[in-house]
Amino acid sequence: MTTKKLTRKQRILVATTLFGMFFGAGNLIFPVHLGQMAGSNVIPAIIGFIITAVGIPIFGVAAIGVTHSDGLQTLSGKVGRGYGIFFTCLLYLTIGPLFAIPRCATVSFTTGVSPMVSETAQPLALLLFSAVFFAFVLFFSLRPGKITVWIGKIINPVFLLFLAVLVIAALLKPGASISDVAPTEPYATKTSAFFSSFIEGYGTMDAIAGLAFGIVVIDVIRRMGVDNDDAVAVDVLGSGTLTGILMAVIYVVTILMGTQSRGLFEISDNGGIALTQIAGHYFGGVGQIILAVTITFACLKTSIGLVTSCSETFVKMTHGKISYKLWAILFTLFSFAVSNVGLSAIIEYSIPVLMLIYPPAIALIILAFAGKLFRHDRAVYVSVMIFTWAAAIFDFFKTLPAGVQTALRLDIPVGLAKRYLPLFNLNLGWLLPAVIGFVIGMAIHLSKRSRAN
């Protein structure tokens, strides 16, 4: 019996769908800003960023397929039923109302409205803009229809076309030679540039998005007639590879554009400001308007999609006791409130949370692929997660704003971690504990097997 696989055309279609899910306007603010900071050490920075912003997200999607799971809750539930609920809630809230949805509004504001408003009027302008933005989000989230499809078919190609023109113009007429751009302190050496950008890739939130939305891609593949679980897993990885190549190309050129912009501008507070400055330099006011409009519509589409998916997930998790409409209203209102702290503040406070949840997310993805070695024994999952979370909490402490660290006297645990936790200074302090957890889990698994025999 021949197992059906996707045709080349179908695989490209799935890859396009996956790209649309991953790549939003917010994905550009990190590589551009990274390029400005990396300077002449941009090559190792590119490699580190692509690992966490492209490689891990694609494997996150594939992890759902490899384990034949029907979603994130099932995969994380291999640790335990309660953990599956906890981790699913945490990830959806992170890519939803806590950070990603508010970031969409503030990226749109930063690239569109902010340059035209005085410093003193910024808070009021952001309040009014975000109110209108989220009014549209709520309206379309409560009326699921073809609006997001239409925006995706029209705005995404326009956005990518404009981005291509902007990148080409910037690379043909660079503001500075890359070798002449001094890197900032975190990127001072090639090694530090690699590890700093590795963590910078967390900001895209795509690895946790891959875990959350992997089931959507799998459903698309199954609707195309592929029903064998192993074939689905192979097609997910194949389509993901195509998506990854496209994302990597965009990241590379935008990072280089950001580096070369240092000859024109100082390092910006965030990538949204940098994009606006670069567009204004090469195409004047018209360029800034086109950038603002396309980014706003792209962010609007992303926000509607996130509110919809988060609401549907929580309806399912609460077994319908709280309606979709109420979840959509709650998530929209909360996102509106968070958005008014501003883009830089959202990024600043998202980093500690991402430093906390990315290590267990990465560990879960690796365990999904290595699961056949230990027959997906719960003991291994539990052991790895205990050690990974225990170490990741110190990365969370270390990256909290300085004022919070001082108020909570976190200098003591952070100091202990610096002294005793290997790789902590490279933001990979969780790595060795995770390995220790795996070894202990495997010992328990093998012990149980030997007793069974």
N, C-alpha and C positions, 0 to 999 in steps of 0.2 A: 504494500500500500504506500503510495507516494504522499509525503507530507507537503501540503501547500505552503509556499513561501511568497512573500511580497514580490511583485515585479519591480523593475527599476523605477518605473513611473510612480507606483504606489509608495515605494520607499522614499522617494523625493517628496511626495505629498505628506507623508508622516513627518519627515524631517522638517518640512516647512511649518507644519502644525506645532511641532516641538519648539522650533525657533520662535514662533509667535508667542508661545507660552512663556519662554524664558526671557526673551529680549525685549525690554521696554526702554523708554527714554532714560529711566534711572540708571540703567546699566552703563550709560556713557559718562556719568559724572565721576565714577571711580577711576576708570582708565585714564581719562584726561588729567585728573588731579594727580594720579600716580605718576604719569609722565613728567609733570612739572617737578615733582619731588625727587624722582629717580635720577634725573640729569644724565650724566655720562655713563652711569651704571644701569642704563635702561634695559639692556639685554637680559641680565639675570633677573631683573625685576619683571620683565615680560614673562619669563619662564615660570616664576613663582606664582604670578597672578593667574596665568592660564590653567595651572594645576587646580587651583581652588575655584576659579570662576567658570571653568569649562569642563575639565576632566572629572572632578568629583560630582558635579551636578548630573552629568551624563550617566555615570555609574550609579548615581542615586535612582534615576529612572529605571535603569536596567536591574537594580537590586529588587524592585517590586516584581519584575518579570521572572528573574532567576529563581526566586523563592515561591513563585506561583501564588503570590499574595493578592488579595482583592483590595489592597489599599494600605496606607501607612499604619493604620491601627492594627491590622493583622500582622504586619511585619514587626512593628515594635512590640506587639503583644507576645512575641516569642520570649521576651524577657519576663512577662507576666501580664495578666489581663489589666490590672490597675495601672501598670507602667504604660501599657499601650494607650490607655485613655489619657493619662497625664502627658505623655510625650506628643501625642497627636494634638491635644489642646494647645500645648506650648508652641509647637511649630506653626500651627495655623494662626494663632494670635500674633506670632512674630512676623509672619509674612502677610498678616492682615492688619487689624486696627492699631496694634502697638507701634509698628514702624513702617512697613512697606506702603500701606494705603496713605497714611499722612505724608510720607515722602513724595508720593506722586503729586500731591497738591503743591507741596513746597518747591519741588523741582520746576513745575509749571510756572509758579509765581516768580521764582528766582530768575528764570530765563526770559520771562515775558513782561511782567509788570514791574518788578523791582528796579530795573535800570531807569524807568521813567518816573520814579517816585523819590522824593527827598528822604533823607535819613530819618527825620522826625516823623514822617507820615508812613513809614514802613509797617509798623504794627497794625494800624487801622486798615491800610491797603491789603495786608495779608488776611485780616479778619473778613473783609468784604469779599475778596477773591475766593477764599476757601469756602465761604458760605454759598456762593454761587456754584462753585465747583462741586461741592458735595450735595447741593440740591439736585444737580443733574445726575450725579452718581446714584442717589437714592431713587430718583424718578425712574431711571432705566433699570436699576436693580430690582425694583418692585414690578417691573413690566418686562421680563425677559423676552427678547425678540431678536430681530436681525440687526439692531443698531450697532452692536459690538462687532458683528461680522462685517457690516458695511464700513465701519471705521477701520477695521483691520485690513480690508481689501483696498481701501483708498489711502488712508493715512500712513500705514506702515510702508508701502512702496514709495510714497512721496517723501517720507522722512528719510528712508534709506538712500533715495536718490539725492536729496539735498545733502545728506551726510557725506555721500561719495564725492559730490562736487566740492564741498567744503574741505574734505581731507586732501583731495588732489591739489586744490589751490594752495593749501597750507604746506604740503610736502614739496610742491614745485617752487614755492617762494617762502622758504623757511625763515622764521625770525632769527634763528641762531643755529649754528652747527651743534649737533648733539655732543660732540667731544668737548665743546667749549662751555657746556652747561654744568655748573657745580651742583652735585647732589646735596640734598639736605642731610642732616645728621643720621637719621635712621637708615639712610641709603648710602652712607659714606664709603662702604666697601662692597665688593661684589657679593660676598656672603650675606652681609646684613641686608643688602638690597633684595636678595632672593627671599629671605625669610620675612622681611617687612612686607613685601608685595604678596607673599603667600597668605598672610593675615589680611591684607587689604582686599583680597578676593572674597573674604567672608562677607564683605559689605554688599555684594550683589544679592546675597541671600538665595542664590540659585541652587545650592546643594540641598537646603531644606525644602526649597520649592520642588526640586526633582523628586524628593521622597513623597511630598504631598500630592503632586500631580501626575506621578508615574502611572497610576491606574487609568487616567484619562487617555494616555497614549496607548496603553495596552488595549483598552476598549475600542479605540479606533482601528487598531490592527486586527482585532477579533472580528469587527464588523466587515473587514475586507476579506474574511473567509479563512483566516489562519486560526485554527483551533487547537493545534498541538502546543502544549505549554513550552516545550523546549524550542520549537520553531518561533514562538512569540518572543521568547527571551533573546534569540539570535537576531530577529528582525528589529527589536527594540534597540539593541546595541548597534546594529548596522545603521539604522536611521539616526540614532544618537551621534554616531561618528560623523555623519554628514553635517548634522547640526553643529557639532563641536568645531568642525573645520571652519564653517562660516562665521561662527562666533569668535573663534580665535583670530581670524583675519581682521575682523572689525576691531577687536581689542588691540591688536598689534598696531594698526595704522592710527587709531585714536590715541594710543599711548605715545607713539612717536610724535603725533601732532601736538600733544600736550608738552612734551619735552622741548620741541622747537619753539613753542610759544613763549618760552622763558626769555627769548631775545626781545620780546615785545612787551611782556607784562611781568609783574611780580607774581609770586606764588599766590593763588587765590585761596579764599577761605574754604571753598568747595568747588567741585567740578562744574556745577551749574553756572556759577559766575564765570569760570574759565571758558566754557562753551560760548556764552553770550559775548564775551570779549573777543574771542577768536572770530566768531561769525560777523561781528560788527567791524572788525579790522579788514576782513577780506571782502565783505559784501555790503558794508554800511548798514544803514537803518533797515533797508529792505531785507537783508540777510537775517538781521535780528528778529524781524517780524515773522519771516517764514519759519525760522527755528522755533520761535515761541509758539506759533499756531500749531505746528506739527507735533511738538513735544506735548503741548496741552491736550490735544486730541488723543495722542498715544497714551498719555498718563490717564486720561479719562477712561479709555478702553480698559486699561490694566486695572484701574480702581473698581470699575463695574464688575469685572471678572473676579477680582479678589473678594469683594463683598458677597457676590453670588456664591462662590465656592465655599467661603467660610460659613456663610449662613446655612447652606445645604448640609455641610459637614456637621454643624452643631445641632441642626434639626435631627439628623440621623443619630447623633450621640445621645441626645436627650429623648430619643424615641418619640419625637413629635409633640412632646409636652409643651414645648415653647415653639410657636409658629415661625415659619420662614420670615414672614413680614416683620415680626418683632425683632428677630435676630438682625435682619438687614438694617432696621432703624437704629438699633443699639450700636452696631458696628460703625455705621455711618456717622452718628453723632459723636462717638468716642474718637473716631479718626479726625473729625473736624476739630475737636478740642485739642488733640495732640499736634495737629498740623500748625497750630498758631504759636508753637514754641520756636518755629523756624527750622530751615534745612540743616544748618550747622549743628544745632542742638540735637535734632533727631539723630543725625549721624553719630554725634558724640555719645549719646546714651544708648544707641543700638549696638555699638562696638562691644561693651562689656557683656551684653546679653548674648551676642553672637559668639564671643569667646567662650561662653559657658556652654552653649548648646551645639556648637559645631563639632567639638571633639566626640561626644556621644553619637552624633549623627554620622560622622565619618566612621566611627567604630562599628556602628550598626550596618553601614554599607559594606564594610570589609567582611564582617561576620556573615552577611547574606551570601557573599561569593565564596567564602571559605566553609560554608555550612555543611557541605557534604563530608568534610573531614571528620566532623563530630556529630553527624546526623542531626544537626540543628538542636543539639541537646540544650535544654533551658539552662542547665548549670553553667555552661560556657558563657552564654549571653549574660546571665546575672553577674557572674564573676567579673567579666570585662567591664560591664556598665558601672559596677560599684567602684572599681578602681579608677575608671575614666572620669566619672562625675566628681569623685573625691579630689582628683588633681585639677580638673577644670575650674573648680570653685576658686582656686588661687589666681587663675588667669582672669576670672571675673573681678575679683578684688583689685587686681593690679591695674585694670583698665578703667575702673570707675573714675569719674572726675575727681580732681585733687581735693576739692572741698569735702566731698563725700568720704573719701579715704581718711581725711584728717578727723572728721566728725566721728567716724566709727572706729577710729584707732586701728585701721587695717594695715598700718605700716608693720605691725608685729607679725601677723601671719604671712604677709608678703615677704618680709625679711627672711623668715624661716624657709619659705619656698625658694628664694634666691640662693640660700645657703645649701639646702639639702636636695632640691628637686632638679635632676639633670635636664638640660635643655630649656629650663624655665625662662632664661633671658632671651631665647629665640621664640618664645610663645608656644613651645611644644612640650611643656612640662608634663602634659597628659600622656605622651607617647610611651615612655617606659612603664608607667603604672598600667597602661592598657595591655602592654605585652605581658607584664607580670600577671594581670588578671586572666589573660588568655591561657598562660601556662598553668595556673592554678585550676582554671575551669577544665582544661584538657586532662589534667591529672585526676580530677573528680570523675570526668566522663570515662576515662580508661579504667578507673577503679570500679565503676559501676558495671562496665562491660565484662571485666574479668570475674566479678562476683556472679554475674548472670550466666557465665559459661561454666 
